[in-house]
Structures are given as C-alpha cells and as structure tokens.
C-alpha cells in the first residue's frame, strides 16, 4: 500500500509538472491580428477571432488598391469593394488598372459642349494642347489631367463646359473624390469604355450606368489636328471606336475620371 501510494503521488507530481509547462496564457485577439470590428470589415472577406467573436480580421483594402479591377466600387475613405458597403460613401467605380495606373469613373455624367462663347464653338486652337492627327497617337494620350488643366487655364475667350464640369466635380466634401477629377484623355476614355460591361456592373450597384444604346459619343480632352475651326477626339459607346472631326460646339456625353 505504501509503494502504491508513492507511485500514485509520483504520477500526480509528473502530471502537475506537465500542466505547469503547457498551460500558458494564449495570445490576445489583437496579437493574432484580429483588430477590426464588424463594421470595419463590411463587404470584405473576414475571419472571427476564436476567443472573442466581436474581433475581426479582414484584408486592408486600402493597402491593396493595386489589385482593384474594373467594376469595383471606390469609396471616399480610399477603399474599394466588389460589394456595396452601407456604412461608406461611394464616389466612383474602378474603370482601369494596368498595374501602375488606376482610374475610377464618376457616378454621374452630363451633356455638355466642349467649347462655347454663347453663340458658337468655333474657337481658336488651344496652344498648350497637342494637336493629334493619327488615331494611334490619340490612343496613347493618357494625360487627361494635364489636358484639363490646360483647357481650364487657356485664355481663348470661350467657356469649356465639359472640362469645367469635371474640374469642379465634387461628389463628397472630403476624402477620396473630393477633388482631382478631370476630363479623360482619348486613351484613358477608350480603355474605360472598353471595360464598360464590368464598369456598368459596379455602376448599377449604386444606381447608375453608362447606357449601352446611347447614340452620342463621349468627349475626351484630346484635341485633334486643327480641322475647320477646331475639333476633338471622341469615343463611341456603341462602336467602342475613336471618332474624329467633331466640332467643339457639339453637345456630347461627359464623364469624369479620377486617378487613385
């Protein structure tokens, strides 16, 4: 009996020692990376902390904008999502991403003349804009921001409704989308409209779209080689092709873009 009792006591001591070695305080949810709330992760893939169901882990979308694809919704906090996030304010839809250059298209558009002085749009050439004659060269123009700044600052005696609309476009008062919108260059517009099906999926989620049966073209900020009294390259939403020879006095569709 004494030997048996000693054996049992020894076993208990061994078990107690094992418990002392393996029972440690587990890491906190924060230490494991579960630092978000349910609202932070709305619209994103997420995981729940196994120790605290109020703690979440989700992809930091703001840090992965390089992976944004056409059709994703861009929000004023600088994040993107494939889904509508009710707690955030949408400002545009991702329309182009070539890995180094990302563009979002505005949720709203307008009909506008490219140039107008109250009676006609027969303005002189804007000297700070390149005059591009060849279609291939026009497709390579991806500098709509500088184009728009040039148009706005030109002193021709004409108003420029399309460029002015985009230059002052402001869907939110602060954050992403509060400034920086411009009239896209021909190459930017061409690439955006070629992703129209994907872009429309995103636009429709927030209650708007680019009509597929619209007859008119969309204005670019790319000036053509002087033709008659001046013309601008446009892109047709129906044919997905570049058009030239349209005078600035025409009223065409206008959508603004934002580099983000």
C-alpha positions as CSV (number, residue, x, y, z in Angstrom):
1,X,0.0,0.0,0.0
2,X,2.8,2.4,0.8
3,X,4.5,1.6,-2.5
4,X,1.2,2.1,-4.4
5,X,0.6,5.4,-2.7
6,X,4.1,6.5,-3.5
7,X,3.6,5.6,-7.2
8,X,0.3,7.5,-7.4
9,X,1.9,10.5,-5.7
10,X,4.8,10.4,-8.2
11,X,2.4,10.2,-11.1
12,X,0.4,13.2,-9.9
13,X,3.6,15.2,-9.5
14,X,4.6,14.3,-13.0
15,X,1.2,15.4,-14.4
16,X,1.3,18.6,-12.3
17,X,4.7,19.4,-13.8
18,X,3.4,18.8,-17.3
19,X,0.4,21.1,-16.7
20,X,2.8,23.7,-15.4
21,X,4.8,23.5,-18.6
22,X,1.9,23.5,-21.2
23,X,-0.8,25.8,-19.6
24,X,0.2,29.3,-20.8
25,X,-1.7,32.4,-21.4
26,X,-3.0,32.4,-25.0
27,X,-2.2,35.4,-27.2
28,X,-4.9,38.1,-27.4
29,X,-7.0,38.6,-30.4
30,X,-5.1,41.8,-31.2
31,X,-1.8,40.0,-31.0
32,X,-3.2,37.5,-33.5
33,X,-4.2,40.3,-35.9
34,X,-7.9,40.4,-35.1
35,X,-8.0,44.2,-34.8
36,X,-11.1,45.1,-36.8
37,X,-14.8,45.4,-36.0
38,X,-17.8,44.0,-38.0
39,X,-18.4,47.4,-39.5
40,X,-14.7,47.8,-40.4
41,X,-14.9,44.5,-42.4
42,X,-18.3,45.1,-44.1
43,X,-18.2,44.0,-47.7
44,X,-14.8,42.2,-47.3
45,X,-13.6,38.6,-46.7
46,X,-13.1,38.3,-43.0
47,X,-12.3,35.9,-40.1
48,X,-13.6,35.9,-36.5
49,X,-11.2,35.7,-33.5
50,X,-11.8,32.3,-31.9
51,X,-11.5,33.9,-28.4
52,X,-13.7,37.0,-29.0
53,X,-16.5,37.0,-31.6
54,X,-16.5,40.8,-31.7
55,X,-13.0,40.9,-33.1
56,X,-12.4,40.5,-36.8
57,X,-9.5,40.2,-39.3
58,X,-10.0,41.3,-42.9
59,X,-7.9,42.4,-45.8
60,X,-6.8,46.0,-45.5
61,X,-8.4,47.1,-48.8
62,X,-6.7,50.5,-48.7
63,X,-3.4,48.8,-48.9
64,X,-4.3,46.6,-51.8
65,X,-5.6,49.1,-54.3
66,X,-3.1,47.7,-56.8
67,X,-5.4,44.7,-57.1
68,X,-8.5,46.8,-57.9
69,X,-10.3,45.7,-61.0
70,X,-12.9,47.4,-63.2
71,X,-16.3,47.2,-61.6
72,X,-15.2,47.6,-58.0
73,X,-16.7,50.5,-56.1
74,X,-14.4,53.2,-54.9
75,X,-15.3,54.8,-51.6
76,X,-14.5,58.2,-50.0
77,X,-12.2,56.6,-47.4
78,X,-9.9,55.4,-50.2
79,X,-11.0,51.7,-50.1
80,X,-12.6,49.6,-52.9
81,X,-15.0,46.7,-52.7
82,X,-16.9,44.4,-55.1
83,X,-20.0,44.9,-52.9
84,X,-22.0,47.9,-51.6
85,X,-20.8,48.8,-48.1
86,X,-23.7,50.6,-46.5
87,X,-21.5,52.4,-43.9
88,X,-19.3,54.0,-46.6
89,X,-19.9,56.6,-49.3
90,X,-19.3,55.6,-52.9
91,X,-17.6,58.2,-55.1
92,X,-16.8,56.2,-58.3
93,X,-16.2,52.9,-59.9
94,X,-12.9,51.4,-60.8
95,X,-12.6,51.6,-64.6
96,X,-9.0,50.9,-65.5
97,X,-5.9,49.4,-63.9
98,X,-2.8,48.4,-65.8
99,X,-0.7,47.7,-62.7
100,X,0.8,51.2,-62.4
101,X,-2.1,53.4,-63.4
102,X,-5.5,53.3,-61.9
103,X,-8.6,55.2,-62.9
104,X,-12.2,55.5,-61.4
105,X,-15.1,56.8,-63.4
106,X,-17.6,59.3,-61.9
107,X,-21.0,58.0,-60.8
108,X,-22.7,60.9,-62.6
109,X,-22.3,62.4,-66.0
110,X,-23.8,65.3,-68.1
111,X,-24.3,66.5,-71.6
112,X,-22.0,69.4,-72.4
113,X,-20.4,71.3,-75.2
114,X,-16.6,71.2,-75.4
115,X,-16.3,74.9,-76.1
116,X,-18.9,77.7,-76.3
117,X,-19.0,81.5,-76.3
118,X,-22.7,82.0,-76.2
119,X,-23.3,81.7,-79.9
120,X,-20.9,79.2,-81.4
121,X,-18.0,76.9,-80.5
122,X,-15.6,78.0,-83.3
123,X,-12.7,78.7,-81.0
124,X,-9.1,79.0,-81.9
125,X,-6.7,76.2,-81.2
126,X,-5.6,75.8,-77.5
127,X,-1.9,76.2,-77.8
128,X,-0.9,74.1,-74.7
129,X,-2.8,71.1,-76.0
130,X,-1.0,68.8,-78.5
131,X,-2.9,68.5,-81.9
132,X,-3.0,64.8,-82.6
133,X,-3.9,63.7,-86.1
134,X,-3.3,60.0,-86.0
135,X,-5.7,57.7,-84.2
136,X,-2.9,55.5,-82.8
137,X,-1.2,58.6,-81.3
138,X,-4.5,59.7,-79.8
139,X,-4.9,56.3,-78.2
140,X,-1.6,56.9,-76.5
141,X,-2.7,60.1,-74.8
142,X,-3.2,59.2,-71.2
143,X,-2.7,62.6,-69.8
144,X,-6.2,63.9,-69.3
145,X,-5.4,65.6,-66.0
146,X,-2.8,67.9,-67.6
147,X,-5.1,68.3,-70.6
148,X,-7.9,69.5,-68.4
149,X,-5.7,71.9,-66.5
150,X,-4.5,73.3,-69.9
151,X,-8.1,73.8,-71.1
152,X,-9.2,75.5,-67.9
153,X,-6.3,77.9,-67.9
154,X,-6.5,78.8,-71.6
155,X,-7.4,82.3,-72.4
156,X,-9.4,82.0,-75.7
157,X,-12.5,83.9,-74.7
158,X,-14.5,80.7,-74.7
159,X,-16.1,78.7,-72.0
160,X,-15.3,75.0,-71.8
161,X,-18.3,73.3,-70.2
162,X,-17.1,69.7,-70.4
163,X,-13.7,70.3,-68.9
164,X,-15.2,72.8,-66.4
165,X,-17.8,70.3,-65.3
166,X,-15.1,67.7,-64.5
167,X,-12.7,70.2,-62.9
168,X,-15.4,71.2,-60.4
169,X,-17.0,67.7,-60.0
170,X,-17.1,67.0,-56.2
171,X,-19.3,64.1,-55.0
172,X,-18.1,64.4,-51.4
173,X,-16.8,67.3,-49.3
174,X,-13.7,65.5,-48.0
175,X,-11.6,62.4,-48.6
176,X,-11.1,60.5,-51.8
177,X,-13.2,62.0,-54.6
178,X,-13.4,65.5,-53.0
179,X,-11.0,66.8,-55.7
180,X,-8.8,65.7,-58.6
181,X,-11.5,64.8,-61.2
182,X,-10.8,65.7,-64.8
183,X,-11.9,65.2,-68.4
184,X,-10.2,62.0,-69.6
185,X,-7.8,61.9,-72.5
186,X,-8.6,59.9,-75.6
187,X,-6.5,56.9,-74.5
188,X,-8.0,56.9,-71.0
189,X,-11.5,57.2,-72.3
190,X,-11.0,54.5,-74.9
191,X,-9.7,52.0,-72.3
192,X,-12.5,52.9,-69.8
193,X,-15.3,52.4,-72.4
194,X,-13.8,49.1,-73.5
195,X,-14.4,47.9,-69.9
196,X,-17.9,49.2,-70.0
197,X,-19.6,45.9,-69.2
198,X,-17.6,45.4,-66.0
199,X,-17.8,49.1,-65.1
200,X,-21.6,49.0,-65.6
201,X,-22.0,46.2,-63.1
202,X,-20.4,48.4,-60.5
203,X,-22.3,51.5,-61.5
204,X,-25.6,49.6,-61.4
205,X,-24.9,48.5,-57.8
206,X,-25.0,52.2,-56.8
207,X,-28.0,53.1,-59.0
208,X,-26.4,54.4,-62.2
209,X,-24.9,53.2,-65.5
210,X,-23.4,54.0,-68.9
211,X,-26.3,53.5,-71.3
212,X,-25.4,50.9,-74.0
213,X,-27.8,52.2,-76.6
214,X,-26.7,55.8,-76.4
215,X,-26.1,57.2,-79.8
216,X,-23.8,60.1,-79.0
217,X,-20.1,59.9,-78.3
218,X,-18.2,60.9,-75.2
219,X,-15.9,63.8,-75.1
220,X,-12.1,63.4,-74.5
221,X,-9.7,66.2,-73.6
222,X,-7.5,65.3,-76.6
223,X,-7.5,67.9,-79.3
224,X,-7.3,66.8,-83.0
225,X,-5.1,68.4,-85.5
226,X,-6.9,71.6,-86.5
227,X,-9.9,70.7,-88.6
228,X,-12.2,73.5,-89.7
229,X,-12.5,75.7,-86.6
230,X,-11.1,73.0,-84.2
231,X,-12.1,69.5,-83.3
232,X,-11.7,66.9,-80.6
233,X,-11.3,63.2,-80.4
234,X,-14.4,61.4,-79.0
235,X,-15.2,57.7,-78.3
236,X,-18.4,56.0,-79.3
237,X,-20.0,53.9,-76.5
238,X,-21.8,51.9,-79.2
239,X,-19.0,51.0,-81.5
240,X,-16.1,51.3,-79.0
241,X,-14.2,53.2,-81.6
242,X,-12.5,56.5,-81.8
243,X,-14.2,59.3,-83.7
244,X,-12.7,62.5,-85.1
245,X,-13.8,65.6,-86.8
246,X,-16.5,66.7,-84.3
247,X,-16.6,70.4,-83.6
248,X,-16.3,71.7,-80.1
249,X,-19.7,73.3,-80.3
250,X,-21.4,69.9,-80.3
251,X,-23.1,68.7,-77.1
252,X,-21.9,65.2,-76.2
253,X,-21.8,63.0,-73.1
254,X,-19.2,63.8,-70.5
255,X,-17.9,61.5,-67.7
256,X,-15.1,62.5,-65.4
257,X,-12.3,60.3,-64.1
258,X,-10.1,60.2,-61.1
259,X,-6.6,58.8,-60.7
260,X,-6.3,57.0,-57.4
